């Protein structure tokens, strides 16, 4: 627990400091790195299950998706449209064709599904975090507000994990998903959701100058509910992969936390949820 707390403090010091010094560019690079390491660890889990993903191919295309979603302009950028979906489709096609050509000699597509699954689960889902920043800027928000929205989402999503751990360890009685993650409890999940909602409201009230005018206090309170639910489901997906692979942590990159996948797990499903909520309630 001590190492986890120290690592959390270090991460929440380095990330905001990087964003203050280098702006959105630092955020995009950090997301690209997180995506690449997470995708690598997911492919390693697949290999422990007996699958054969094309790691290099999937990671390169996935990283290009993350970077291109921010840096490649879209013809309809003036209308608030980014290049993310076009790049995802292009990457999907490239991976599919490359694997067909590479696996043809085996007479069966051994690496097709695991490679594409890793591409979809990690860089495609995480690219919605980049889209939050990109669409914020395309909507005319100042850079500080765009970065704040992205950090607000990350804090809210991770709060469900931290809150669930702290409250569940103390008050947890009923198991949430014993076959997948025996330590997670219903009480911990409810506590994590509550912490996320309170933190979402707290951050908006405290950092009011960085909050877009269209982001109301009731949205800051209610939006974390579906985000936290998606974060919990996302965490359970990673737990299922690790259990099937027979490992406790996806890696040992971060002391006390584990691998990059252990850090990003709660962000995967919750990133598109957050983007859709902000798209409907803040960007519109």
Buried (B, 14 or more C-beta within 10 A) or exposed (E): EEEBEEBBEEBBEEBEEBBEEEBBEBBBBBBBEBBBBBBBBBBBBBBBEEBBBBBEBBBBBBBBBBBBBBEBEBEEBEEBBBBBBBBBEBBBEBBBEBBEEBBEEEEEBBBBEBBBBBBBBBBBBBBBBBBBBBBBBBBEBEEBBBBBBBBBBBBBBBBBBBBBBBBBBEEBEEBBBEEBBEBBBBBBBBBBBBBBBBBBBBBBEEBEEBBBEEBBEEBBBBBBBBBBBBBBBBBBBBBBBBBEBEBEBBBEBBEEBBBBBBBBBBBBBBBBBBBEBBBEBBBE
